[in-house]
Structures are given as structure tokens and as C-alpha cells.
Amino acid sequence: MGTFSIWHWLIVLLIVVMVFGTKKLKNLGSDLGGAVKGFKDGMKDGSASEDKAAAAPAPQQVASTAAAPADKNTIDVEAKPKS
């Protein structure tokens, strides 16, 4: 068992094109490219927002424990910052 030769890959490519058609493969390629671009943009935005968060911490809300919850199903929690 070795690596596949170029002829093996060409035959596989020909079979894939025959099964799915060029239009579906073109749509799949553009969808995949858009997803990769969105992921890269999200990673850039995430690192930029982390830098901003580290520079200026967000103000914390102080919850009043004396006030009753508006609904019986409401759970009152307090978020603690990561250390």
C-alpha cells in the first residue's frame, strides 16, 4: 500500500463530477470558501474584542437580593470574573 498516483486521483475526481455535477460542486466550493472567510473574520474580531476587554474591564451590575424575581421560574445568579 503506497500513495495513490495521479491517475487514481483523476479517476476519483471524474467519478465525483459525474455523481454530483459541476453546478453542485461549484456551489459547494463557494459555500466552503465563504465559511472559511467568515471563520477567519470571526477569529480576527474575537482577538480584537479580547484586547479591548483586557484594556477596559466591563462594569458589573449589582443585583439586588431583596427584590423578588418577576417569575417563579427566574433564577437569580451573579457572574464572577475569571481569574
mmCIF file as gemmi writes it, N, C-alpha and C atoms, coordinates in Angstrom:
data_model
loop_
_atom_site.group_PDB
_atom_site.id
_atom_site.type_symbol
_atom_site.label_atom_id
_atom_site.label_alt_id
_atom_site.label_comp_id
_atom_site.label_asym_id
_atom_site.label_entity_id
_atom_site.label_seq_id
_atom_site.pdbx_PDB_ins_code
_atom_site.Cartn_x
_atom_site.Cartn_y
_atom_site.Cartn_z
_atom_site.occupancy
_atom_site.B_iso_or_equiv
_atom_site.pdbx_formal_charge
_atom_site.auth_seq_id
_atom_site.auth_asym_id
_atom_site.pdbx_PDB_model_num
ATOM 1 N N . MET Axp A 1 ? 0.837 -1.17 0 1 0 ? 1 A 1
ATOM 2 C CA . MET Axp A 1 ? 0 0 0 1 0 ? 1 A 1
ATOM 3 C C . MET Axp A 1 ? 0.884 1.236 0 1 0 ? 1 A 1
ATOM 4 N N . GLY Axp A 2 ? 0.848 1.948 -1.034 1 0 ? 2 A 1
ATOM 5 C CA . GLY Axp A 2 ? 1.615 3.175 -1.111 1 0 ? 2 A 1
ATOM 6 C C . GLY Axp A 2 ? 0.685 4.344 -1.334 1 0 ? 2 A 1
ATOM 7 N N . THR Axp A 3 ? 1.252 5.437 -1.731 1 0 ? 3 A 1
ATOM 8 C CA . THR Axp A 3 ? 0.435 6.592 -2.03 1 0 ? 3 A 1
ATOM 9 C C . THR Axp A 3 ? -0.236 6.399 -3.369 1 0 ? 3 A 1
ATOM 10 N N . PHE Axp A 4 ? -1.325 7.078 -3.553 1 0 ? 4 A 1
ATOM 11 C CA . PHE Axp A 4 ? -2.043 6.978 -4.811 1 0 ? 4 A 1
ATOM 12 C C . PHE Axp A 4 ? -1.331 7.788 -5.877 1 0 ? 4 A 1
ATOM 13 N N . SER Axp A 5 ? -1.374 7.291 -7.093 1 0 ? 5 A 1
ATOM 14 C CA . SER Axp A 5 ? -0.76 8.028 -8.192 1 0 ? 5 A 1
ATOM 15 C C . SER Axp A 5 ? -1.74 9.082 -8.709 1 0 ? 5 A 1
ATOM 16 N N . ILE Axp A 6 ? -1.273 9.895 -9.617 1 0 ? 6 A 1
ATOM 17 C CA . ILE Axp A 6 ? -2.114 10.951 -10.18 1 0 ? 6 A 1
ATOM 18 C C . ILE Axp A 6 ? -3.304 10.36 -10.921 1 0 ? 6 A 1
ATOM 19 N N . TRP Axp A 7 ? -3.141 9.184 -11.514 1 0 ? 7 A 1
ATOM 20 C CA . TRP Axp A 7 ? -4.238 8.56 -12.263 1 0 ? 7 A 1
ATOM 21 C C . TRP Axp A 7 ? -5.366 8.135 -11.334 1 0 ? 7 A 1
ATOM 22 N N . HIS Axp A 8 ? -5.015 7.662 -10.157 1 0 ? 8 A 1
ATOM 23 C CA . HIS Axp A 8 ? -6.058 7.306 -9.185 1 0 ? 8 A 1
ATOM 24 C C . HIS Axp A 8 ? -6.884 8.536 -8.819 1 0 ? 8 A 1
ATOM 25 N N . TRP Axp A 9 ? -6.227 9.667 -8.54 1 0 ? 9 A 1
ATOM 26 C CA . TRP Axp A 9 ? -6.924 10.888 -8.148 1 0 ? 9 A 1
ATOM 27 C C . TRP Axp A 9 ? -7.766 11.445 -9.294 1 0 ? 9 A 1
ATOM 28 N N . LEU Axp A 10 ? -7.28 11.318 -10.532 1 0 ? 10 A 1
ATOM 29 C CA . LEU Axp A 10 ? -8.072 11.782 -11.682 1 0 ? 10 A 1
ATOM 30 C C . LEU Axp A 10 ? -9.336 10.954 -11.859 1 0 ? 10 A 1
ATOM 31 N N . ILE Axp A 11 ? -9.235 9.657 -11.633 1 0 ? 11 A 1
ATOM 32 C CA . ILE Axp A 11 ? -10.412 8.795 -11.754 1 0 ? 11 A 1
ATOM 33 C C . ILE Axp A 11 ? -11.414 9.126 -10.646 1 0 ? 11 A 1
ATOM 34 N N . VAL Axp A 12 ? -10.927 9.329 -9.435 1 0 ? 12 A 1
ATOM 35 C CA . VAL Axp A 12 ? -11.813 9.703 -8.322 1 0 ? 12 A 1
ATOM 36 C C . VAL Axp A 12 ? -12.494 11.033 -8.618 1 0 ? 12 A 1
ATOM 37 N N . LEU Axp A 13 ? -11.742 12.009 -9.127 1 0 ? 13 A 1
ATOM 38 C CA . LEU Axp A 13 ? -12.309 13.306 -9.475 1 0 ? 13 A 1
ATOM 39 C C . LEU Axp A 13 ? -13.369 13.173 -10.56 1 0 ? 13 A 1
ATOM 40 N N . LEU Axp A 14 ? -13.118 12.358 -11.565 1 0 ? 14 A 1
ATOM 41 C CA . LEU Axp A 14 ? -14.086 12.136 -12.641 1 0 ? 14 A 1
ATOM 42 C C . LEU Axp A 14 ? -15.377 11.518 -12.103 1 0 ? 14 A 1
ATOM 43 N N . ILE Axp A 15 ? -15.256 10.564 -11.211 1 0 ? 15 A 1
ATOM 44 C CA . ILE Axp A 15 ? -16.444 9.915 -10.631 1 0 ? 15 A 1
ATOM 45 C C . ILE Axp A 15 ? -17.232 10.912 -9.78 1 0 ? 15 A 1
ATOM 46 N N . VAL Axp A 16 ? -16.539 11.741 -8.992 1 0 ? 16 A 1
ATOM 47 C CA . VAL Axp A 16 ? -17.217 12.733 -8.158 1 0 ? 16 A 1
ATOM 48 C C . VAL Axp A 16 ? -17.968 13.736 -9.024 1 0 ? 16 A 1
ATOM 49 N N . VAL Axp A 17 ? -17.345 14.188 -10.12 1 0 ? 17 A 1
ATOM 50 C CA . VAL Axp A 17 ? -18.005 15.139 -11.021 1 0 ? 17 A 1
ATOM 51 C C . VAL Axp A 17 ? -19.214 14.49 -11.673 1 0 ? 17 A 1
ATOM 52 N N . MET Axp A 18 ? -19.108 13.228 -12.035 1 0 ? 18 A 1
ATOM 53 C CA . MET Axp A 18 ? -20.248 12.545 -12.667 1 0 ? 18 A 1
ATOM 54 C C . MET Axp A 18 ? -21.391 12.359 -11.675 1 0 ? 18 A 1
ATOM 55 N N . VAL Axp A 19 ? -21.083 12.089 -10.425 1 0 ? 19 A 1
ATOM 56 C CA . VAL Axp A 19 ? -22.136 11.843 -9.433 1 0 ? 19 A 1
ATOM 57 C C . VAL Axp A 19 ? -22.812 13.149 -9.017 1 0 ? 19 A 1
ATOM 58 N N . PHE Axp A 20 ? -22.025 14.172 -8.672 1 0 ? 20 A 1
ATOM 59 C CA . PHE Axp A 20 ? -22.6 15.394 -8.134 1 0 ? 20 A 1
ATOM 60 C C . PHE Axp A 20 ? -22.878 16.462 -9.186 1 0 ? 20 A 1
ATOM 61 N N . GLY Axp A 21 ? -22.151 16.48 -10.256 1 0 ? 21 A 1
ATOM 62 C CA . GLY Axp A 21 ? -22.326 17.509 -11.27 1 0 ? 21 A 1
ATOM 63 C C . GLY Axp A 21 ? -21.509 18.743 -10.94 1 0 ? 21 A 1
ATOM 64 N N . THR Axp A 22 ? -21.197 19.506 -11.961 1 0 ? 22 A 1
ATOM 65 C CA . THR Axp A 22 ? -20.319 20.66 -11.761 1 0 ? 22 A 1
ATOM 66 C C . THR Axp A 22 ? -21.017 21.795 -11.019 1 0 ? 22 A 1
ATOM 67 N N . LYS Axp A 23 ? -22.325 21.943 -11.187 1 0 ? 23 A 1
ATOM 68 C CA . LYS Axp A 23 ? -23.027 23.043 -10.53 1 0 ? 23 A 1
ATOM 69 C C . LYS Axp A 23 ? -23.033 22.87 -9.008 1 0 ? 23 A 1
ATOM 70 N N . LYS Axp A 24 ? -23.318 21.653 -8.539 1 0 ? 24 A 1
ATOM 71 C CA . LYS Axp A 24 ? -23.312 21.412 -7.098 1 0 ? 24 A 1
ATOM 72 C C . LYS Axp A 24 ? -21.913 21.567 -6.524 1 0 ? 24 A 1
ATOM 73 N N . LEU Axp A 25 ? -20.895 21.11 -7.275 1 0 ? 25 A 1
ATOM 74 C CA . LEU Axp A 25 ? -19.525 21.248 -6.793 1 0 ? 25 A 1
ATOM 75 C C . LEU Axp A 25 ? -19.112 22.714 -6.731 1 0 ? 25 A 1
ATOM 76 N N . LYS Axp A 26 ? -19.577 23.522 -7.697 1 0 ? 26 A 1
ATOM 77 C CA . LYS Axp A 26 ? -19.272 24.952 -7.686 1 0 ? 26 A 1
ATOM 78 C C . LYS Axp A 26 ? -19.93 25.618 -6.481 1 0 ? 26 A 1
ATOM 79 N N . ASN Axp A 27 ? -21.181 25.278 -6.212 1 0 ? 27 A 1
ATOM 80 C CA . ASN Axp A 27 ? -21.881 25.828 -5.042 1 0 ? 27 A 1
ATOM 81 C C . ASN Axp A 27 ? -21.217 25.388 -3.751 1 0 ? 27 A 1
ATOM 82 N N . LEU Axp A 28 ? -20.784 24.138 -3.702 1 0 ? 28 A 1
ATOM 83 C CA . LEU Axp A 28 ? -20.118 23.625 -2.508 1 0 ? 28 A 1
ATOM 84 C C . LEU Axp A 28 ? -18.811 24.369 -2.273 1 0 ? 28 A 1
ATOM 85 N N . GLY Axp A 29 ? -18.075 24.621 -3.347 1 0 ? 29 A 1
ATOM 86 C CA . GLY Axp A 29 ? -16.815 25.346 -3.221 1 0 ? 29 A 1
ATOM 87 C C . GLY Axp A 29 ? -17.016 26.77 -2.746 1 0 ? 29 A 1
ATOM 88 N N . SER Axp A 30 ? -18.02 27.453 -3.276 1 0 ? 30 A 1
ATOM 89 C CA . SER Axp A 30 ? -18.258 28.83 -2.848 1 0 ? 30 A 1
ATOM 90 C C . SER Axp A 30 ? -18.776 28.879 -1.41 1 0 ? 30 A 1
ATOM 91 N N . ASP Axp A 31 ? -19.6 27.919 -1.017 1 0 ? 31 A 1
ATOM 92 C CA . ASP Axp A 31 ? -20.075 27.864 0.369 1 0 ? 31 A 1
ATOM 93 C C . ASP Axp A 31 ? -18.921 27.594 1.335 1 0 ? 31 A 1
ATOM 94 N N . LEU Axp A 32 ? -18.038 26.688 0.944 1 0 ? 32 A 1
ATOM 95 C CA . LEU Axp A 32 ? -16.89 26.375 1.793 1 0 ? 32 A 1
ATOM 96 C C . LEU Axp A 32 ? -15.957 27.578 1.908 1 0 ? 32 A 1
ATOM 97 N N . GLY Axp A 33 ? -15.741 28.279 0.803 1 0 ? 33 A 1
ATOM 98 C CA . GLY Axp A 33 ? -14.903 29.475 0.832 1 0 ? 33 A 1
ATOM 99 C C . GLY Axp A 33 ? -15.502 30.561 1.708 1 0 ? 33 A 1
ATOM 100 N N . GLY Axp A 34 ? -16.818 30.745 1.626 1 0 ? 34 A 1
ATOM 101 C CA . GLY Axp A 34 ? -17.489 31.734 2.477 1 0 ? 34 A 1
ATOM 102 C C . GLY Axp A 34 ? -17.397 31.372 3.946 1 0 ? 34 A 1
ATOM 103 N N . ALA Axp A 35 ? -17.492 30.078 4.24 1 0 ? 35 A 1
ATOM 104 C CA . ALA Axp A 35 ? -17.396 29.64 5.631 1 0 ? 35 A 1
ATOM 105 C C . ALA Axp A 35 ? -15.996 29.876 6.184 1 0 ? 35 A 1
ATOM 106 N N . VAL Axp A 36 ? -14.981 29.598 5.382 1 0 ? 36 A 1
ATOM 107 C CA . VAL Axp A 36 ? -13.603 29.812 5.824 1 0 ? 36 A 1
ATOM 108 C C . VAL Axp A 36 ? -13.345 31.298 6.031 1 0 ? 36 A 1
ATOM 109 N N . LYS Axp A 37 ? -13.846 32.133 5.121 1 0 ? 37 A 1
ATOM 110 C CA . LYS Axp A 37 ? -13.67 33.582 5.254 1 0 ? 37 A 1
ATOM 111 C C . LYS Axp A 37 ? -14.373 34.095 6.51 1 0 ? 37 A 1
ATOM 112 N N . GLY Axp A 38 ? -15.593 33.623 6.759 1 0 ? 38 A 1
ATOM 113 C CA . GLY Axp A 38 ? -16.316 34.023 7.96 1 0 ? 38 A 1
ATOM 114 C C . GLY Axp A 38 ? -15.605 33.586 9.23 1 0 ? 38 A 1
ATOM 115 N N . PHE Axp A 39 ? -15.01 32.386 9.197 1 0 ? 39 A 1
ATOM 116 C CA . PHE Axp A 39 ? -14.273 31.895 10.357 1 0 ? 39 A 1
ATOM 117 C C . PHE Axp A 39 ? -13.052 32.77 10.624 1 0 ? 39 A 1
ATOM 118 N N . LYS Axp A 40 ? -12.321 33.126 9.563 1 0 ? 40 A 1
ATOM 119 C CA . LYS Axp A 40 ? -11.144 33.979 9.733 1 0 ? 40 A 1
ATOM 120 C C . LYS Axp A 40 ? -11.54 35.349 10.267 1 0 ? 40 A 1
ATOM 121 N N . ASP Axp A 41 ? -12.617 35.927 9.739 1 0 ? 41 A 1
ATOM 122 C CA . ASP Axp A 41 ? -13.087 37.222 10.23 1 0 ? 41 A 1
ATOM 123 C C . ASP Axp A 41 ? -13.505 37.135 11.69 1 0 ? 41 A 1
ATOM 124 N N . GLY Axp A 42 ? -14.155 36.046 12.053 1 0 ? 42 A 1
ATOM 125 C CA . GLY Axp A 42 ? -14.566 35.853 13.437 1 0 ? 42 A 1
ATOM 126 C C . GLY Axp A 42 ? -13.378 35.727 14.376 1 0 ? 42 A 1
ATOM 127 N N . MET Axp A 43 ? -12.328 35.062 13.916 1 0 ? 43 A 1
ATOM 128 C CA . MET Axp A 43 ? -11.131 34.929 14.744 1 0 ? 43 A 1
ATOM 129 C C . MET Axp A 43 ? -10.455 36.291 14.925 1 0 ? 43 A 1
ATOM 130 N N . LYS Axp A 44 ? -10.447 37.112 13.876 1 0 ? 44 A 1
ATOM 131 C CA . LYS Axp A 44 ? -9.854 38.449 13.988 1 0 ? 44 A 1
ATOM 132 C C . LYS Axp A 44 ? -10.686 39.306 14.935 1 0 ? 44 A 1
ATOM 133 N N . ASP Axp A 45 ? -12.015 39.254 14.804 1 0 ? 45 A 1
ATOM 134 C CA . ASP Axp A 45 ? -12.897 40.031 15.672 1 0 ? 45 A 1
ATOM 135 C C . ASP Axp A 45 ? -12.793 39.558 17.114 1 0 ? 45 A 1
ATOM 136 N N . GLY Axp A 46 ? -12.661 38.263 17.305 1 0 ? 46 A 1
ATOM 137 C CA . GLY Axp A 46 ? -12.556 37.718 18.658 1 0 ? 46 A 1
ATOM 138 C C . GLY Axp A 46 ? -11.292 38.176 19.351 1 0 ? 46 A 1
ATOM 139 N N . SER Axp A 47 ? -10.176 38.184 18.634 1 0 ? 47 A 1
ATOM 140 C CA . SER Axp A 47 ? -8.934 38.621 19.267 1 0 ? 47 A 1
ATOM 141 C C . SER Axp A 47 ? -8.962 40.12 19.516 1 0 ? 47 A 1
ATOM 142 N N . ALA Axp A 48 ? -9.614 40.891 18.643 1 0 ? 48 A 1
ATOM 143 C CA . ALA Axp A 48 ? -9.712 42.339 18.844 1 0 ? 48 A 1
ATOM 144 C C . ALA Axp A 48 ? -10.597 42.646 20.048 1 0 ? 48 A 1
ATOM 145 N N . SER Axp A 49 ? -11.684 41.913 20.219 1 0 ? 49 A 1
ATOM 146 C CA . SER Axp A 49 ? -12.572 42.166 21.357 1 0 ? 49 A 1
ATOM 147 C C . SER Axp A 49 ? -11.921 41.719 22.665 1 0 ? 49 A 1
ATOM 148 N N . GLU Axp A 50 ? -11.077 40.684 22.613 1 0 ? 50 A 1
ATOM 149 C CA . GLU Axp A 50 ? -10.371 40.265 23.824 1 0 ? 50 A 1
ATOM 150 C C . GLU Axp A 50 ? -9.377 41.334 24.246 1 0 ? 50 A 1
ATOM 151 N N . ASP Axp A 51 ? -8.711 41.958 23.264 1 0 ? 51 A 1
ATOM 152 C CA . ASP Axp A 51 ? -7.772 43.029 23.581 1 0 ? 51 A 1
ATOM 153 C C . ASP Axp A 51 ? -8.491 44.205 24.231 1 0 ? 51 A 1
ATOM 154 N N . LYS Axp A 52 ? -9.669 44.56 23.71 1 0 ? 52 A 1
ATOM 155 C CA . LYS Axp A 52 ? -10.444 45.658 24.273 1 0 ? 52 A 1
ATOM 156 C C . LYS Axp A 52 ? -10.931 45.311 25.671 1 0 ? 52 A 1
ATOM 157 N N . ALA Axp A 53 ? -11.343 44.062 25.871 1 0 ? 53 A 1
ATOM 158 C CA . ALA Axp A 53 ? -11.845 43.644 27.176 1 0 ? 53 A 1
ATOM 159 C C . ALA Axp A 53 ? -10.726 43.656 28.215 1 0 ? 53 A 1
ATOM 160 N N . ALA Axp A 54 ? -9.525 43.301 27.79 1 0 ? 54 A 1
ATOM 161 C CA . ALA Axp A 54 ? -8.4 43.296 28.726 1 0 ? 54 A 1
ATOM 162 C C . ALA Axp A 54 ? -7.994 44.723 29.081 1 0 ? 54 A 1
ATOM 163 N N . ALA Axp A 55 ? -8.147 45.643 28.131 1 0 ? 55 A 1
ATOM 164 C CA . ALA Axp A 55 ? -7.745 47.027 28.371 1 0 ? 55 A 1
ATOM 165 C C . ALA Axp A 55 ? -8.73 47.734 29.299 1 0 ? 55 A 1
ATOM 166 N N . ALA Axp A 56 ? -10.014 47.552 29.095 1 0 ? 56 A 1
ATOM 167 C CA . ALA Axp A 56 ? -11.033 48.211 29.907 1 0 ? 56 A 1
ATOM 168 C C . ALA Axp A 56 ? -12.066 47.171 30.349 1 0 ? 56 A 1
ATOM 169 N N . PRO Axp A 57 ? -12.004 46.729 31.607 1 0 ? 57 A 1
ATOM 170 C CA . PRO Axp A 57 ? -12.974 45.738 32.066 1 0 ? 57 A 1
ATOM 171 C C . PRO Axp A 57 ? -14.396 46.307 32.067 1 0 ? 57 A 1
ATOM 172 N N . ALA Axp A 58 ? -15.345 45.454 31.772 1 0 ? 58 A 1
ATOM 173 C CA . ALA Axp A 58 ? -16.746 45.869 31.695 1 0 ? 58 A 1
ATOM 174 C C . ALA Axp A 58 ? -17.281 46.133 33.096 1 0 ? 58 A 1
ATOM 175 N N . PRO Axp A 59 ? -18.141 47.137 33.255 1 0 ? 59 A 1
ATOM 176 C CA . PRO Axp A 59 ? -18.735 47.399 34.564 1 0 ? 59 A 1
ATOM 177 C C . PRO Axp A 59 ? -19.676 46.262 34.953 1 0 ? 59 A 1
ATOM 178 N N . GLN Axp A 60 ? -19.676 45.934 36.224 1 0 ? 60 A 1
ATOM 179 C CA . GLN Axp A 60 ? -20.522 44.853 36.703 1 0 ? 60 A 1
ATOM 180 C C . GLN Axp A 60 ? -21.816 45.414 37.271 1 0 ? 60 A 1
ATOM 181 N N . GLN Axp A 61 ? -22.882 44.668 37.058 1 0 ? 61 A 1
ATOM 182 C CA . GLN Axp A 61 ? -24.165 45.057 37.627 1 0 ? 61 A 1
ATOM 183 C C . GLN Axp A 61 ? -24.293 44.437 39.006 1 0 ? 61 A 1
ATOM 184 N N . VAL Axp A 62 ? -24.813 45.185 39.91 1 0 ? 62 A 1
ATOM 185 C CA . VAL Axp A 62 ? -25.049 44.678 41.248 1 0 ? 62 A 1
ATOM 186 C C . VAL Axp A 62 ? -26.519 44.306 41.343 1 0 ? 62 A 1
ATOM 187 N N . ALA Axp A 63 ? -26.769 43.04 41.601 1 0 ? 63 A 1
ATOM 188 C CA . ALA Axp A 63 ? -28.148 42.561 41.69 1 0 ? 63 A 1
ATOM 189 C C . ALA Axp A 63 ? -28.663 42.765 43.104 1 0 ? 63 A 1
ATOM 190 N N . SER Axp A 64 ? -29.87 43.217 43.195 1 0 ? 64 A 1
ATOM 191 C CA . SER Axp A 64 ? -30.491 43.416 44.494 1 0 ? 64 A 1
ATOM 192 C C . SER Axp A 64 ? -31.071 42.086 44.958 1 0 ? 64 A 1
ATOM 193 N N . THR Axp A 65 ? -30.608 41.609 46.107 1 0 ? 65 A 1
ATOM 194 C CA . THR Axp A 65 ? -31.099 40.339 46.624 1 0 ? 65 A 1
ATOM 195 C C . THR Axp A 65 ? -32.443 40.499 47.316 1 0 ? 65 A 1
ATOM 196 N N . ALA Axp A 66 ? -32.796 41.725 47.699 1 0 ? 66 A 1
ATOM 197 C CA . ALA Axp A 66 ? -34.051 41.959 48.408 1 0 ? 66 A 1
ATOM 198 C C . ALA Axp A 66 ? -35.244 41.925 47.452 1 0 ? 66 A 1
ATOM 199 N N . ALA Axp A 67 ? -35.022 42.223 46.167 1 0 ? 67 A 1
ATOM 200 C CA . ALA Axp A 67 ? -36.127 42.248 45.207 1 0 ? 67 A 1
ATOM 201 C C . ALA Axp A 67 ? -36.52 40.821 44.837 1 0 ? 67 A 1
ATOM 202 N N . ALA Axp A 68 ? -37.82 40.592 44.768 1 0 ? 68 A 1
ATOM 203 C CA . ALA Axp A 68 ? -38.325 39.276 44.409 1 0 ? 68 A 1
ATOM 204 C C . ALA Axp A 68 ? -38.274 39.109 42.898 1 0 ? 68 A 1
ATOM 205 N N . PRO Axp A 69 ? -38.002 37.902 42.416 1 0 ? 69 A 1
ATOM 206 C CA . PRO Axp A 69 ? -37.984 37.69 40.967 1 0 ? 69 A 1
ATOM 207 C C . PRO Axp A 69 ? -39.371 37.9 40.377 1 0 ? 69 A 1
ATOM 208 N N . ALA Axp A 70 ? -39.413 38.347 39.128 1 0 ? 70 A 1
ATOM 209 C CA . ALA Axp A 70 ? -40.675 38.638 38.47 1 0 ? 70 A 1
ATOM 210 C C . ALA Axp A 70 ? -41.455 37.359 38.172 1 0 ? 70 A 1
ATOM 211 N N . ASP Axp A 71 ? -40.745 36.255 38.015 1 0 ? 71 A 1
ATOM 212 C CA . ASP Axp A 71 ? -41.379 34.992 37.651 1 0 ? 71 A 1
ATOM 213 C C . ASP Axp A 71 ? -40.849 33.908 38.587 1 0 ? 71 A 1
ATOM 214 N N . LYS Axp A 72 ? -41.655 32.919 38.892 1 0 ? 72 A 1
ATOM 215 C CA . LYS Axp A 72 ? -41.208 31.843 39.775 1 0 ? 72 A 1
ATOM 216 C C . LYS Axp A 72 ? -40.11 31.003 39.113 1 0 ? 72 A 1
ATOM 217 N N . ASN Axp A 73 ? -40.055 30.984 37.78 1 0 ? 73 A 1
ATOM 218 C CA . ASN Axp A 73 ? -39.062 30.196 37.065 1 0 ? 73 A 1
ATOM 219 C C . ASN Axp A 73 ? -37.75 30.955 36.862 1 0 ? 73 A 1
ATOM 220 N N . THR Axp A 74 ? -37.683 32.21 37.312 1 0 ? 74 A 1
ATOM 221 C CA . THR Axp A 74 ? -36.485 33.01 37.143 1 0 ? 74 A 1
ATOM 222 C C . THR Axp A 74 ? -35.463 32.639 38.208 1 0 ? 74 A 1
ATOM 223 N N . ILE Axp A 75 ? -34.229 32.476 37.777 1 0 ? 75 A 1
ATOM 224 C CA . ILE Axp A 75 ? -33.142 32.16 38.694 1 0 ? 75 A 1
ATOM 225 C C . ILE Axp A 75 ? -32.224 33.362 38.753 1 0 ? 75 A 1
ATOM 226 N N . ASP Axp A 76 ? -31.946 33.84 39.945 1 0 ? 76 A 1
ATOM 227 C CA . ASP Axp A 76 ? -31.076 34.991 40.127 1 0 ? 76 A 1
ATOM 228 C C . ASP Axp A 76 ? -29.66 34.494 40.346 1 0 ? 76 A 1
ATOM 229 N N . VAL Axp A 77 ? -28.754 34.849 39.425 1 0 ? 77 A 1
ATOM 230 C CA . VAL Axp A 77 ? -27.361 34.431 39.542 1 0 ? 77 A 1
ATOM 231 C C . VAL Axp A 77 ? -26.459 35.646 39.437 1 0 ? 77 A 1
ATOM 232 N N . GLU Axp A 78 ? -25.241 35.485 39.909 1 0 ? 78 A 1
ATOM 233 C CA . GLU Axp A 78 ? -24.265 36.554 39.819 1 0 ? 78 A 1
ATOM 234 C C . GLU Axp A 78 ? -23.044 36.021 39.097 1 0 ? 78 A 1
ATOM 235 N N . ALA Axp A 79 ? -22.615 36.702 38.046 1 0 ? 79 A 1
ATOM 236 C CA . ALA Axp A 79 ? -21.446 36.277 37.282 1 0 ? 79 A 1
ATOM 237 C C . ALA Axp A 79 ? -20.191 36.724 37.988 1 0 ? 79 A 1
ATOM 238 N N . LYS Axp A 80 ? -19.225 35.828 38.063 1 0 ? 80 A 1
ATOM 239 C CA . LYS Axp A 80 ? -17.944 36.157 38.681 1 0 ? 80 A 1
ATOM 240 C C . LYS Axp A 80 ? -16.89 36.239 37.589 1 0 ? 80 A 1
ATOM 241 N N . PRO Axp A 81 ? -16.002 37.231 37.656 1 0 ? 81 A 1
ATOM 242 C CA . PRO Axp A 81 ? -14.967 37.348 36.617 1 0 ? 81 A 1
ATOM 243 C C . PRO Axp A 81 ? -13.952 36.22 36.726 1 0 ? 81 A 1
ATOM 244 N N . LYS Axp A 82 ? -13.362 35.871 35.581 1 0 ? 82 A 1
ATOM 245 C CA . LYS Axp A 82 ? -12.324 34.837 35.57 1 0 ? 82 A 1
ATOM 246 C C . LYS Axp A 82 ? -11.067 35.377 36.212 1 0 ? 82 A 1
ATOM 247 N N . SER Axp A 83 ? -10.354 34.495 36.874 1 0 ? 83 A 1
ATOM 248 C CA . SER Axp A 83 ? -9.106 34.952 37.489 1 0 ? 83 A 1
ATOM 249 C C . SER Axp A 83 ? -7.912 34.439 36.729 1 0 ? 83 A 1
